[in-house]
Amino acid sequence: MPYIKEFTNDEKLMEAVQKLQNNGISSKEIYVLSHDDDRTKRIADNANANTIGLSEQDVKTFVGNIFSKKGDELRAKLQEIGFSEEDAHEYEEDMDEGKVLLIVTSNENVEHILV
């Protein structure tokens, strides 16, 4: 299962991404996700991280997301990269509250980097 950490402060999230990259975690394995697409893109661009888009989702999931509510779309994205339906639901609720998720798909032990 991917590593995930919640942030309320965009600057702190970008600092965490920089720390991960400085410790050898590839930017290809670092994702940012929030309820606000513009915010997600801005943070990802500034931090040199990724957003979860078509390349990470199969076409069927992507097409289904076009016609679904935002919460459904975010849960589907989380499930697509390895979270359970239950976990995805919890994280989506946290995003409802304005939190931004930092997700690392690497098998590296990233917890010790972000202490």
C-alpha positions as CSV (number, residue, x, y, z in Angstrom):
1,M,0.0,0.0,0.0
2,P,1.3,3.5,-0.8
3,Y,2.5,5.9,1.9
4,I,0.2,8.8,2.6
5,K,0.4,11.9,4.7
6,E,-2.1,14.7,5.1
7,F,-1.3,18.4,5.0
8,T,-3.3,21.5,5.7
9,N,-0.3,23.8,4.8
10,D,0.8,23.8,1.1
11,E,4.3,25.1,1.9
12,K,4.9,22.2,4.4
13,L,3.7,19.7,1.8
14,M,6.1,21.2,-0.8
15,E,9.0,21.0,1.8
16,A,8.1,17.3,2.4
17,V,8.3,16.6,-1.3
18,Q,11.7,18.3,-1.5
19,K,12.9,16.3,1.4
20,L,11.8,13.1,-0.2
21,Q,13.5,14.0,-3.5
22,N,16.7,14.9,-1.6
23,N,16.6,11.4,-0.1
24,G,16.4,9.6,-3.5
25,I,12.7,9.2,-3.9
26,S,11.8,9.7,-7.6
27,S,9.3,12.5,-8.4
28,K,7.6,9.9,-10.5
29,E,6.6,8.1,-7.3
30,I,5.3,11.3,-5.5
31,Y,1.7,12.4,-6.0
32,V,-0.4,15.3,-4.7
33,L,-4.2,15.1,-4.4
34,S,-6.8,17.5,-3.1
35,H,-10.5,18.4,-3.7
36,D,-9.5,21.5,-5.7
37,D,-8.0,20.6,-9.1
38,D,-6.3,24.0,-9.4
39,R,-4.7,23.7,-6.0
40,T,-3.6,20.2,-6.7
41,K,-2.0,21.2,-10.0
42,R,-0.3,24.3,-8.5
43,I,1.2,22.4,-5.6
44,A,2.3,19.5,-7.9
45,D,3.9,22.0,-10.4
46,N,5.7,23.9,-7.7
47,A,6.9,20.8,-5.9
48,N,7.8,18.8,-9.0
49,A,5.3,16.1,-8.0
50,N,2.6,14.3,-9.9
51,T,-1.2,14.4,-10.0
52,I,-3.1,11.2,-10.6
53,G,-4.4,11.4,-14.1
54,L,-5.0,9.2,-17.1
55,S,-1.7,7.5,-17.1
56,E,-2.3,6.1,-13.6
57,Q,-5.9,5.2,-14.2
58,D,-7.3,2.8,-16.7
59,V,-9.5,4.3,-19.4
60,K,-12.7,2.7,-18.0
61,T,-12.1,4.3,-14.6
62,F,-11.3,7.7,-16.2
63,V,-14.4,7.7,-18.4
64,G,-16.5,6.7,-15.4
65,N,-15.0,9.6,-13.5
66,I,-16.0,12.2,-16.1
67,F,-19.7,11.5,-15.2
68,S,-19.3,11.1,-11.4
69,K,-19.2,13.5,-8.5
70,K,-15.9,14.9,-7.3
71,G,-15.9,12.7,-4.2
72,D,-16.4,9.6,-6.3
73,E,-13.6,10.6,-8.6
74,L,-11.2,11.2,-5.7
75,R,-12.0,7.8,-4.1
76,A,-11.6,6.1,-7.5
77,K,-8.1,7.7,-7.9
78,L,-7.0,6.6,-4.5
79,Q,-8.2,3.0,-5.1
80,E,-6.5,3.0,-8.5
81,I,-3.1,3.5,-6.9
82,G,-3.6,1.0,-4.2
83,F,-5.8,2.1,-1.3
84,S,-8.8,0.1,-0.1
85,E,-12.3,1.4,-0.7
86,E,-12.6,2.1,3.1
87,D,-9.3,4.0,3.2
88,A,-10.2,5.9,0.1
89,H,-13.5,7.0,1.7
90,E,-11.7,8.2,4.8
91,Y,-9.1,10.2,2.9
92,E,-11.7,11.7,0.6
93,E,-13.6,13.0,3.7
94,D,-10.3,14.5,5.0
95,M,-10.0,16.3,1.6
96,D,-13.5,17.6,2.1
97,E,-12.1,19.4,5.1
98,G,-9.4,21.1,3.0
99,K,-6.6,18.7,3.5
100,V,-4.1,17.9,0.7
101,L,-2.7,14.4,0.4
102,L,0.9,13.6,-0.3
103,I,1.2,10.0,-1.6
104,V,4.4,8.1,-2.3
105,T,4.0,4.8,-4.3
106,S,7.6,3.8,-3.7
107,N,8.4,0.8,-1.6
108,E,11.1,2.8,0.2
109,N,10.6,3.5,3.9
110,V,9.6,7.1,3.5
111,E,8.3,7.4,7.0
112,H,11.8,7.9,8.4
113,I,12.5,10.6,5.8
114,L,9.5,12.7,6.9
115,V,10.0,12.5,10.7
